[in-house]
Amino acid sequence: VVGDVALSPIQQWFFEHDFTQEQHWNQSVLLDIKPGTKLTEQQISKALAAVVMQHDALRLRFVRENDNVHQFHHDGANGAQHFVLHHVDLEVDEPAKLSQLITDHCSRIQASLHLTEGPILAAGLFTLANGQRKLLLVIHHLVVDGVSWRILLDDFTQALQKVQQHDDPNLG
């Protein structure tokens, strides 16, 4: 899907309220990656690209023109250009300091979304001491809600499994 689409009523409400830092109005999940899971940045990127190609809303962009906002689906030719995957190494043993560093990096990643230019999806792969890893997924609230997360996470898991098996992660 490419091109203009009408704003939903809740999207109209959002833009009528003229929020400060509207880019940072998002939802996120911080997932633990099972220890020993051989999951690479490239595999995560391929799986995220497949999810973006499957779910058109993740390619939306929002433009203000003369007190109006319109949204359009950005070209979906390459799902990878619709998100950013940040890699963060945090080799810190002190729990309080580690927690604060994770929070700080999560906040920066959440603030990196951009409604006009994209992305409206960002991810952060955290490598911690003792081989622990976490994956942050952030999506602007204009295109995701509590119900959508369940679907997106299921599709992401399916795409990851396909990528790890060297299959095409196309979700159909």
Disulfide bonds with the S-S distance in Angstrom:
none
